[in-house]
Amino acid sequence: MRAIGIGLIGWGTVGCGVIRVLHENAQEIEARLGVPLKLTRVVDMDLERQRPVSVPADMLTKRAEDVLEDPNIQIVVELIGGLGAAKTIICKALDNKKYVVTANKALLAHSGNELFEIARKNGRAIGFEASVAGGIPFIKSLREGLAANRIETLYGILNGTANYILTRMTDDGLSFQAALLEAQQEGFAEADPTLDVEGIDAAHKLAIASAIAFGSKIKFDQVYTEGISNIDPLDIGFGKEFGYELKLLAIARNNDSRLEMRVHPTLIPAGHVLASVKGAYNAVHIHGNAVGNIMLYGLGAGMMPTGSAVVADLIDLARDIMSNVPERVAPLSFLPDRLRPVAIRPMSDISTCYYFRFAAVDRPGVLSKIAGILGKNDISIAAVIQKGREVEGAVPIVMLTHEAVERNVIRALDEMKRLDVVLAPTQLIRIEDR
């Protein structure tokens, strides 16, 4: 075999990164693989826009069919994103007996189970390293490097935009809106940041990672998801006083044969390795029963880091092609017929510690009323701060709890809404101290 033909569909930021990595590292790639990876066609609807990476005119086309039907292209790279056209392109590529690489975490979270089955029926495989944690080799580590382990917990900072915003709020006291505007100006956040700041992007990634870690099918619709748009710098400051940092954390835990999958703002001890992850960086902390604790850290997005992950998949699939062994590693690590029907623990059954901030009237007996409702619902108080000047007739009362069950917490907070001494909805943030 003289070369592996590559067709790229989507000449955006990541596509430019792929092209640059293939060009700049061509010698290293061929030395590792034995044959070159040859970029043959590039597809995009806008071929006139200026880009940081140029492509010869005779390689450019607006027609995906020019890639999907080209017998000299063995691997198709899908980088257009979204759930519609991208899925159609991947299905056609697989039906045409081509291998596929994608960075499309939303599509995999929604339709990955179906796409992996189509690939299997066609004797092909899908590479998706770039779909989770950008340039960090997370998928490969989880599928192969940790294959000897039973994964017990997975904690991830999986969205660089949210982490950048929380870092600016923490380090410089910016409001959420001010930090978001800065993130947009710096190019970290989209004009519509909903997927990032509401936790949806992180939930897509957690659904994929959890399936690999725990041997189940992808279950995105069962990931509890909560974003950071309601976070106030006041709560970040109180968290610091208790020795915590606030992160948008993706959590997966295999607990009593029931799987927890949740994404939400979380207070973690300031001394934990994840607490030091700043700016647009991603990190994943994993505990395996044999290896113990490990952490993977790096840029979770960007032209070159994500391009690196895509090209790593191209090299892996090229090796499969050369050895004529498609899907050498099962897409979700476990063999398809060994994927388990894992039960999902509902959020109401989750047990963790909590941070509460009440806006309460400054008068005697208020604290005892609040404590009484918590005690009645089996919620034990671990620490209390009551300070600060009165604002609109209320002062903040901040409490940390010992471990409590979520359904009891929701019931208690609902009861507190009816207290005339609590003047605003209670701020709730979960704590991971384990």
Secondary structure, 3 states (H helix, E strand, C coil): CCCEEEEEECCCHHHHHHHHHHHHCHHHHHHHHCCCEEEEEEECCCCCCCCCCCCCHHHEECCCHHHHCCCCCCEEEECCCCCCHHHHHHHHHHHCCCEEEECCHHHHHHHHHHHHHHHHHCCCCEECHHHCCCCCCHHHHHHHHCCCCCEEEEEEECCHHHHHHHHHHHHHCCCHHHHHHHHHHCCCCCCCCHHHHCCHHHHHHHHHHHHHHHCCCCCHHHCEECCCCCCCHHHHHHHHHCCEEEEEEEEEEEECCEEEEEEEEEEEECCCHHHHCCCCEEEEEEEECCCEEEEEEEECCCHHHHHHHHHHHHHHHHHHHHHCCCCCCCCCCCCHHHCCCCEECCHHHCEEEEEEEEEECCCCCHHHHHHHHHHHCCCCEEEEEECCCCECCEEEEEEEECCEEHHHHHHHHHHHCCCCCECCCCEEEEECCC
